[in-house]
């Protein structure tokens, strides 16, 4: 039988592993799973500066309500996975959603995840995914049980928790390397900023040389402003997570970013933030986490203060976690901020310090 030109091309693509025919896909999709899961995290937080409106300082976007029992995050999720396609959708509510997705229109405010992916190689773990994802930046997520501290760090609260766009990702066969590239709608955006006509870009490289050590490098290049006032932003996040011993874990991270001072300017304003977290596993059910962090943003790119020195703030916290069940976690945390300028308010007067105590109860199912 005579082989057509297009059949020859298709055969070549199959041999090089760049595409899968439907017969190959059907043969490989021996396991198809649809799973349902959920999460609820209730909390109470007391701010010793006692804000009148019940909201903590404006640069905190999780666990941000004062002196009331509330829900930080609750969601229901459906996840489909086969060897050739995958998809996730998670609908949420809570004070996290109110604070972090305030700029999104309509029902998009309730979207935690909504994405679909296709494996584009039958020889490699190479995928294209599109939709709304958890951010590729940082070691913390919106889901409290997956983070070492009860509250999120300054660097986590002031970098994207979520992003939307298209992602190409590749895992090596030994699972040591993850390489990803993204075309994004912006800096923590589902819907692009009105008047902005250009996409943003991101990359992620994760290296896990052993079960006890992980390194990650993530970047963002883009803008969060309309074309008429475009300010380009360049950002890098690095972190390392090490299990030093059976009972001690260590996380180190550094954010560094620059943004144009003015449209079409060649000068840039920087901001940066280092962090260190130590986890002490006291028993199988009890652990202690100690966090030290610093955030500097003199010109107010991310956190505007209107003060002489801008945002220069040190944070210290300690939280105790008790695992009630495998899927139930109780936590309590004390946290203190100290700033160079009086950026806080106490008794209607400027103050350089702010302190909180927060407790939470979360379950996953």
The 8 nearest C-alpha neighbors of each residue, nearest first, counted from 0:
[[1, 2, 3, 6, 7, 4, 5, 10],
 [0, 2, 3, 4, 6, 7, 5, 10],
 [3, 1, 6, 0, 4, 7, 5, 8],
 [4, 2, 6, 5, 7, 1, 8, 0],
 [3, 5, 7, 6, 8, 2, 9, 1],
 [4, 6, 8, 7, 3, 9, 2, 10],
 [7, 5, 9, 3, 8, 4, 10, 2],
 [8, 6, 10, 4, 5, 9, 11, 3],
 [9, 7, 5, 11, 6, 10, 12, 4],
 [8, 10, 6, 12, 11, 7, 5, 13],
 [11, 9, 13, 7, 12, 8, 6, 14],
 [10, 12, 14, 8, 9, 13, 7, 15],
 [13, 11, 9, 15, 17, 14, 10, 18],
 [14, 12, 16, 10, 11, 15, 18, 9],
 [15, 13, 11, 16, 12, 10, 17, 9],
 [16, 14, 12, 13, 17, 11, 18, 122],
 [17, 15, 13, 120, 121, 14, 122, 18],
 [16, 18, 120, 12, 15, 119, 13, 19],
 [19, 17, 120, 119, 16, 13, 12, 20],
 [18, 20, 23, 121, 24, 13, 21, 120],
 [21, 19, 23, 22, 24, 18, 13, 9],
 [20, 22, 24, 23, 25, 19, 26, 18],
 [21, 23, 25, 20, 24, 26, 19, 27],
 [24, 22, 26, 20, 25, 21, 19, 27],
 [23, 25, 21, 27, 26, 22, 19, 28],
 [26, 24, 22, 28, 23, 27, 21, 29],
 [25, 27, 23, 24, 28, 22, 29, 21],
 [26, 28, 24, 25, 29, 23, 82, 83],
 [29, 27, 25, 82, 30, 26, 81, 24],
 [28, 30, 27, 31, 26, 25, 82, 81],
 [31, 29, 28, 81, 32, 82, 27, 80],
 [32, 30, 81, 80, 28, 29, 33, 79],
 [31, 33, 80, 79, 34, 81, 30, 78],
 [32, 34, 79, 78, 80, 35, 31, 77],
 [33, 35, 78, 77, 32, 79, 36, 76],
 [36, 34, 77, 76, 78, 33, 37, 75],
 [37, 35, 76, 364, 75, 77, 34, 38],
 [38, 36, 75, 364, 74, 363, 76, 39],
 [37, 39, 363, 73, 74, 362, 364, 40],
 [40, 38, 73, 361, 362, 72, 41, 363],
 [39, 41, 361, 72, 360, 71, 70, 73],
 [40, 42, 70, 360, 359, 69, 71, 361],
 [43, 41, 359, 69, 358, 68, 70, 360],
 [42, 44, 68, 358, 357, 67, 359, 69],
 [45, 43, 357, 65, 66, 356, 358, 46],
 [44, 46, 66, 65, 356, 355, 47, 357],
 [47, 45, 355, 49, 48, 65, 354, 44],
 [46, 48, 49, 354, 355, 45, 353, 356],
 [47, 49, 345, 46, 50, 353, 344, 346],
 [50, 48, 47, 46, 51, 345, 65, 45],
 [51, 49, 53, 52, 48, 54, 55, 46],
 [50, 52, 53, 49, 54, 65, 48, 347],
 [51, 53, 54, 50, 55, 65, 49, 64],
 [54, 52, 65, 50, 51, 64, 55, 66],
 [55, 53, 64, 52, 65, 63, 50, 56],
 [54, 56, 63, 64, 65, 57, 50, 53],
 [55, 57, 58, 59, 54, 343, 63, 50],
 [58, 56, 59, 55, 60, 54, 63, 302],
 [57, 59, 56, 60, 302, 157, 156, 153],
 [60, 58, 57, 61, 56, 156, 63, 55],
 [61, 59, 98, 63, 156, 99, 95, 58],
 [60, 62, 95, 63, 59, 71, 151, 150],
 [63, 61, 71, 64, 150, 60, 95, 94],
 [62, 64, 61, 55, 60, 59, 54, 65],
 [63, 65, 54, 53, 62, 55, 44, 67],
 [66, 64, 53, 45, 44, 54, 67, 46],
 [67, 65, 45, 44, 43, 64, 53, 68],
 [68, 66, 43, 65, 69, 64, 44, 45],
 [67, 69, 43, 42, 66, 41, 70, 44],
 [68, 70, 42, 41, 67, 71, 43, 94],
 [71, 69, 41, 93, 72, 40, 42, 94],
 [70, 72, 93, 94, 95, 62, 40, 41],
 [73, 71, 93, 40, 70, 95, 92, 39],
 [72, 74, 39, 38, 92, 91, 93, 40],
 [75, 73, 91, 90, 38, 37, 89, 76],
 [74, 76, 37, 89, 90, 36, 91, 38],
 [75, 77, 89, 36, 88, 35, 37, 74],
 [76, 78, 35, 88, 34, 87, 89, 36],
 [79, 77, 87, 34, 33, 86, 35, 76],
 [78, 80, 33, 86, 85, 32, 87, 34],
 [81, 79, 85, 32, 31, 84, 78, 33],
 [82, 80, 31, 84, 83, 28, 30, 85],
 [81, 83, 28, 84, 27, 80, 30, 118],
 [82, 84, 118, 81, 117, 24, 28, 85],
 [85, 83, 117, 81, 116, 118, 82, 80],
 [86, 84, 80, 116, 79, 115, 81, 117],
 [85, 87, 115, 79, 114, 78, 116, 80],
 [88, 86, 78, 114, 113, 77, 79, 112],
 [87, 89, 113, 112, 77, 76, 78, 114],
 [90, 88, 76, 112, 111, 75, 74, 110],
 [91, 89, 110, 74, 109, 75, 111, 76],
 [92, 90, 74, 109, 73, 111, 110, 89],
 [91, 93, 73, 96, 72, 109, 74, 94],
 [94, 92, 72, 71, 70, 95, 96, 73],
 [93, 95, 71, 97, 96, 98, 70, 72],
 [94, 96, 61, 71, 98, 93, 97, 72],
 [97, 95, 99, 94, 93, 98, 100, 92],
 [96, 98, 94, 95, 101, 100, 99, 93],
 [99, 97, 95, 60, 96, 101, 100, 94],
 [100, 98, 96, 101, 97, 95, 60, 102],
 [99, 101, 108, 103, 102, 96, 98, 97],
 [100, 102, 103, 98, 97, 99, 108, 96],
 [103, 101, 100, 104, 99, 108, 188, 190],
 [102, 104, 100, 108, 101, 107, 190, 105],
 [105, 103, 107, 102, 106, 108, 190, 101],
 [106, 104, 107, 108, 103, 109, 102, 101],
 [105, 107, 108, 109, 104, 110, 103, 90],
 [108, 106, 109, 110, 105, 104, 103, 189],
 [109, 107, 106, 100, 103, 110, 105, 96],
 [108, 110, 91, 107, 90, 106, 92, 111],
 [111, 109, 90, 107, 112, 108, 91, 89],
 [110, 112, 89, 90, 91, 109, 113, 131],
 [113, 111, 89, 88, 131, 132, 110, 87],
 [114, 112, 88, 131, 87, 130, 89, 132],
 [113, 115, 130, 87, 129, 131, 86, 112],
 [116, 114, 86, 128, 129, 85, 130, 87],
 [115, 117, 128, 85, 127, 84, 86, 129],
 [118, 116, 84, 127, 126, 83, 119, 128],
 [117, 119, 126, 83, 125, 120, 84, 127],
 [118, 120, 18, 126, 125, 117, 17, 121],
 [121, 119, 17, 16, 18, 123, 122, 118],
 [120, 122, 16, 123, 19, 18, 119, 17],
 [121, 123, 120, 16, 124, 17, 15, 125],
 [124, 122, 120, 125, 121, 172, 171, 16],
 [123, 125, 170, 169, 126, 171, 120, 122],
 [126, 124, 169, 123, 118, 168, 120, 119],
 [127, 125, 118, 168, 117, 119, 167, 128],
 [126, 128, 167, 116, 117, 166, 118, 168],
 [129, 127, 116, 166, 115, 165, 126, 117],
 [128, 130, 165, 114, 115, 164, 166, 116],
 [129, 131, 114, 163, 164, 113, 132, 115],
 [130, 132, 163, 113, 112, 114, 162, 164],
 [133, 131, 112, 162, 161, 163, 134, 130],
 [132, 134, 161, 160, 162, 135, 112, 131],
 [135, 133, 161, 160, 136, 162, 159, 132],
 [134, 136, 133, 203, 137, 217, 202, 201],
 [137, 135, 134, 217, 236, 159, 138, 158],
 [138, 136, 139, 236, 155, 135, 238, 237],
 [137, 139, 140, 136, 238, 146, 155, 252],
 [140, 138, 146, 137, 155, 141, 151, 145],
 [139, 141, 142, 160, 146, 138, 145, 143],
 [140, 142, 143, 160, 139, 72, 95, 61],
 [143, 141, 140, 145, 144, 146, 72, 139],
 [142, 144, 146, 145, 141, 149, 140, 40],
 [143, 145, 146, 142, 361, 328, 147, 149],
 [144, 146, 143, 142, 147, 140, 139, 141],
 [147, 145, 143, 139, 144, 148, 140, 142],
 [146, 148, 288, 145, 149, 278, 144, 143],
 [149, 147, 146, 150, 318, 288, 151, 143],
 [148, 150, 143, 332, 330, 318, 151, 147],
 [151, 149, 148, 62, 152, 61, 143, 332],
 [150, 152, 155, 156, 148, 149, 153, 61],
 [151, 153, 155, 154, 156, 150, 292, 148],
 [154, 152, 156, 155, 157, 151, 294, 59],
 [153, 155, 157, 152, 156, 158, 272, 254],
 [156, 154, 152, 158, 157, 153, 151, 139],
 [155, 157, 153, 154, 60, 158, 59, 152],
 [158, 156, 154, 155, 153, 159, 301, 58],
 [157, 159, 155, 156, 154, 160, 136, 187],
 [160, 158, 187, 161, 134, 186, 157, 162],
 [159, 161, 134, 133, 140, 158, 141, 187],
 [162, 160, 134, 133, 159, 187, 132, 131],
 [163, 161, 187, 134, 132, 188, 131, 189],
 [164, 162, 131, 189, 130, 183, 184, 132],
 [163, 165, 183, 182, 130, 129, 184, 166],
 [166, 164, 129, 182, 181, 128, 183, 130],
 [165, 167, 181, 128, 127, 180, 129, 168],
 [166, 168, 127, 180, 179, 126, 181, 128],
 [169, 167, 179, 126, 178, 125, 166, 180],
 [168, 170, 125, 178, 124, 177, 179, 126],
 [171, 169, 177, 124, 176, 174, 172, 178],
 [170, 172, 174, 173, 176, 175, 169, 177],
 [171, 173, 174, 170, 124, 123, 175, 176],
 [172, 174, 171, 175, 176, 170, 207, 208],
 [175, 173, 171, 172, 176, 170, 177, 207],
 [176, 174, 207, 173, 206, 208, 171, 177],
 [177, 175, 206, 171, 205, 174, 170, 207],
 [176, 178, 170, 205, 204, 169, 179, 206],
 [179, 177, 204, 169, 168, 203, 176, 170],
 [180, 178, 168, 203, 202, 167, 169, 204],
 [179, 181, 202, 167, 166, 201, 168, 203],
 [182, 180, 166, 201, 200, 165, 183, 202],
 [181, 183, 200, 165, 164, 199, 198, 201],
 [184, 182, 164, 199, 185, 200, 163, 198],
 [183, 185, 191, 198, 163, 164, 188, 199],
 [186, 184, 188, 199, 183, 187, 223, 191],
 [185, 187, 188, 223, 159, 162, 222, 184],
 [188, 186, 159, 162, 161, 185, 160, 189],
 [189, 187, 185, 190, 186, 162, 184, 191],
 [188, 190, 163, 162, 191, 184, 103, 131],
 [189, 191, 188, 192, 103, 184, 104, 163],
 [190, 192, 184, 188, 185, 193, 189, 195],
 [193, 191, 195, 194, 225, 190, 224, 223],
 [192, 194, 195, 191, 225, 224, 190, 196],
 [193, 195, 225, 226, 192, 196, 227, 224],
 [196, 194, 225, 226, 192, 193, 197, 224],
 [195, 197, 194, 226, 198, 225, 193, 191],
 [198, 196, 195, 199, 221, 222, 226, 184],
 [199, 197, 184, 183, 182, 185, 200, 221],
 [198, 200, 221, 183, 185, 220, 182, 184],
 [201, 199, 182, 220, 181, 183, 219, 221],
 [200, 202, 219, 181, 218, 180, 220, 182],
 [201, 203, 180, 218, 179, 217, 181, 219],
 [202, 204, 217, 179, 216, 178, 205, 180],
 [205, 203, 178, 216, 177, 215, 217, 179],
 [204, 206, 215, 177, 176, 214, 216, 203],
 [207, 205, 176, 214, 175, 213, 208, 215],
 [206, 208, 213, 175, 209, 212, 214, 176],
 [209, 207, 175, 206, 212, 213, 210, 211],
 [210, 208, 211, 212, 207, 213, 175, 206],
 [209, 211, 212, 207, 208, 213, 242, 241],
 [210, 212, 242, 209, 241, 213, 243, 240],
 [211, 213, 241, 209, 240, 210, 207, 208],
 [212, 214, 207, 240, 239, 206, 241, 215],
 [215, 213, 239, 206, 205, 238, 207, 240],
 [216, 214, 205, 238, 237, 204, 239, 206],
 [215, 217, 237, 204, 203, 236, 205, 238],
 [218, 216, 203, 236, 202, 136, 235, 237],
 [217, 219, 235, 202, 201, 234, 236, 203],
 [220, 218, 201, 234, 200, 233, 221, 235],
 [221, 219, 233, 200, 199, 232, 201, 234],
 [222, 220, 199, 232, 231, 200, 219, 185],
 [221, 223, 231, 232, 224, 230, 185, 199],
 [222, 224, 186, 185, 192, 221, 225, 230],
 [223, 225, 229, 222, 228, 230, 195, 192],
 [226, 224, 195, 194, 227, 229, 228, 193],
 [227, 225, 229, 195, 228, 194, 224, 196],
 [226, 228, 225, 229, 194, 224, 195, 262],
 [229, 227, 226, 225, 262, 224, 230, 261],
 [230, 228, 226, 224, 262, 225, 227, 231],
 [229, 231, 259, 262, 222, 224, 228, 258],
 [232, 230, 222, 259, 258, 221, 229, 233],
 [231, 233, 258, 221, 222, 220, 257, 230],
 [234, 232, 220, 257, 256, 219, 258, 231],
 [233, 235, 256, 219, 218, 255, 257, 220],
 [236, 234, 218, 255, 217, 254, 256, 219],
 [237, 235, 254, 217, 216, 253, 218, 136],
 [238, 236, 216, 253, 252, 215, 217, 254],
 [237, 239, 252, 215, 251, 214, 253, 240],
 [238, 240, 214, 251, 213, 250, 215, 252],
 [239, 241, 250, 213, 212, 249, 251, 214],
 [242, 240, 212, 249, 211, 243, 248, 250],
 [241, 243, 248, 211, 244, 247, 249, 212],
 [242, 244, 248, 247, 241, 249, 245, 211],
 [245, 243, 247, 246, 242, 248, 211, 241],
 [244, 246, 247, 242, 243, 280, 248, 279],
 [245, 247, 280, 244, 279, 248, 281, 243],
 [248, 246, 279, 244, 243, 278, 245, 242],
 [247, 249, 242, 278, 243, 277, 241, 279],
 [248, 250, 277, 241, 276, 240, 278, 242],
 [251, 249, 240, 276, 275, 239, 241, 277],
 [252, 250, 275, 239, 238, 274, 276, 240],
 [251, 253, 238, 274, 237, 273, 239, 275],
 [252, 254, 273, 237, 272, 236, 238, 274],
 [255, 253, 236, 272, 271, 235, 273, 237],
 [256, 254, 271, 235, 234, 270, 236, 253],
 [257, 255, 234, 270, 269, 233, 235, 271],
 [256, 258, 269, 268, 233, 267, 232, 270],
 [259, 257, 232, 267, 268, 231, 260, 233],
 [258, 260, 267, 230, 261, 231, 266, 264],
 [259, 261, 267, 268, 266, 258, 264, 262],
 [262, 260, 264, 259, 263, 230, 266, 228],
 [261, 263, 264, 230, 229, 228, 259, 260],
 [264, 262, 261, 265, 230, 259, 229, 260],
 [263, 265, 261, 262, 266, 259, 260, 267],
 [266, 264, 267, 263, 259, 260, 261, 262],
 [267, 265, 264, 260, 259, 268, 261, 258],
 [266, 268, 259, 260, 258, 257, 269, 265],
 [267, 269, 257, 258, 260, 259, 298, 270],
 [270, 268, 257, 256, 267, 258, 271, 296],
 [271, 269, 296, 256, 295, 255, 257, 268],
 [270, 272, 255, 254, 295, 294, 256, 269],
 [271, 273, 294, 254, 293, 253, 295, 154],
 [274, 272, 253, 252, 293, 292, 254, 271],
 [275, 273, 292, 252, 251, 291, 253, 293],
 [276, 274, 251, 291, 250, 290, 292, 252],
 [275, 277, 290, 250, 289, 249, 291, 251],
 [278, 276, 249, 289, 288, 248, 250, 279],
 [279, 277, 288, 248, 247, 287, 249, 280],
 [278, 280, 247, 287, 286, 246, 281, 288],
 [281, 279, 286, 246, 282, 247, 278, 285],
 [280, 282, 286, 285, 279, 246, 283, 287],
 [283, 281, 285, 284, 280, 286, 246, 279],
 [282, 284, 285, 281, 280, 286, 322, 321],
 [285, 283, 322, 282, 321, 286, 323, 281],
 [284, 286, 321, 282, 281, 320, 283, 280],
 [287, 285, 280, 281, 320, 279, 319, 288],
 [286, 288, 319, 279, 278, 318, 320, 280],
 [289, 287, 278, 318, 317, 277, 279, 148],
 [288, 290, 317, 277, 276, 316, 278, 318],
 [291, 289, 276, 316, 315, 275, 317, 292],
 [290, 292, 315, 275, 274, 314, 276, 316],
 [293, 291, 274, 314, 313, 273, 275, 315],
 [292, 294, 313, 272, 273, 312, 314, 274],
 [293, 295, 272, 312, 311, 271, 313, 296],
 [296, 294, 311, 271, 310, 270, 297, 272],
 [295, 297, 270, 310, 299, 298, 309, 311],
 [296, 298, 309, 310, 299, 308, 295, 311],
 [299, 297, 296, 300, 309, 268, 303, 310],
 [298, 300, 303, 302, 296, 301, 297, 309],
 [301, 299, 298, 302, 303, 296, 258, 270],
 [300, 302, 299, 303, 157, 296, 270, 298],
 [303, 301, 299, 300, 304, 58, 310, 296],
 [302, 304, 299, 305, 301, 300, 309, 310],
 [305, 303, 306, 309, 310, 342, 302, 299],
 [304, 306, 303, 309, 307, 299, 308, 298],
 [307, 305, 309, 304, 308, 340, 342, 310],
 [306, 308, 309, 305, 340, 297, 304, 310],
 [309, 307, 306, 297, 310, 340, 311, 339],
 [308, 310, 297, 306, 304, 307, 298, 296],
 [309, 311, 296, 297, 295, 312, 304, 308],
 [312, 310, 295, 338, 339, 294, 309, 296],
 [311, 313, 338, 294, 337, 293, 310, 339],
 [314, 312, 293, 337, 336, 292, 338, 294],
 [313, 315, 336, 292, 335, 291, 293, 337],
 [316, 314, 291, 335, 290, 334, 292, 336],
 [315, 317, 334, 290, 333, 289, 335, 318],
 [318, 316, 289, 288, 332, 333, 290, 334],
 [317, 319, 332, 288, 331, 287, 148, 333],
 [318, 320, 287, 331, 330, 286, 332, 288],
 [321, 319, 330, 286, 285, 329, 287, 318],
 [320, 322, 285, 329, 284, 328, 323, 330],
 [321, 323, 328, 284, 324, 327, 329, 285],
 [324, 322, 327, 328, 321, 329, 325, 284],
 [325, 323, 327, 326, 322, 328, 284, 362],
 [324, 326, 327, 322, 323, 328, 363, 362],
 [325, 327, 363, 324, 362, 328, 364, 323],
 [328, 326, 362, 324, 323, 361, 325, 322],
 [329, 327, 322, 361, 323, 360, 321, 362],
 [328, 330, 360, 321, 359, 320, 322, 361],
 [331, 329, 320, 359, 358, 319, 321, 149],
 [330, 332, 358, 318, 319, 357, 359, 320],
 [333, 331, 318, 357, 317, 356, 358, 334],
 [332, 334, 356, 316, 317, 355, 318, 357],
 [335, 333, 316, 355, 354, 315, 356, 332],
 [334, 336, 354, 315, 314, 353, 316, 355],
 [337, 335, 314, 353, 352, 313, 354, 338],
 [336, 338, 352, 313, 312, 351, 314, 335],
 [339, 337, 312, 351, 340, 311, 313, 352],
 [338, 340, 311, 312, 351, 341, 337, 308],
 [341, 339, 338, 342, 351, 308, 306, 309],
 [342, 340, 351, 350, 349, 343, 338, 339],
 [341, 343, 340, 351, 350, 349, 304, 344],
 [344, 342, 350, 341, 349, 351, 352, 345],
 [343, 345, 349, 350, 348, 347, 346, 48],
 [344, 346, 48, 348, 347, 350, 349, 343],
 [347, 345, 348, 344, 48, 49, 349, 50],
 [348, 346, 345, 344, 349, 50, 350, 51],
 [347, 349, 345, 344, 346, 350, 343, 341],
 [350, 348, 344, 341, 343, 345, 342, 347],
 [351, 349, 341, 343, 344, 352, 345, 342],
 [350, 352, 341, 338, 337, 343, 340, 342],
 [353, 351, 337, 336, 350, 338, 343, 354],
 [352, 354, 336, 335, 48, 343, 337, 47],
 [355, 353, 335, 334, 47, 46, 336, 352],
 [356, 354, 46, 334, 45, 333, 47, 357],
 [355, 357, 333, 45, 44, 332, 334, 46],
 [358, 356, 44, 332, 331, 43, 45, 355],
 [359, 357, 331, 330, 43, 42, 332, 44],
 [358, 360, 42, 330, 41, 329, 43, 361],
 [359, 361, 329, 41, 40, 328, 42, 330],
 [362, 360, 40, 328, 39, 327, 41, 359],
 [363, 361, 327, 326, 39, 38, 328, 40],
 [364, 362, 38, 326, 37, 39, 327, 361],
 [363, 37, 36, 38, 362, 326, 35, 39]]
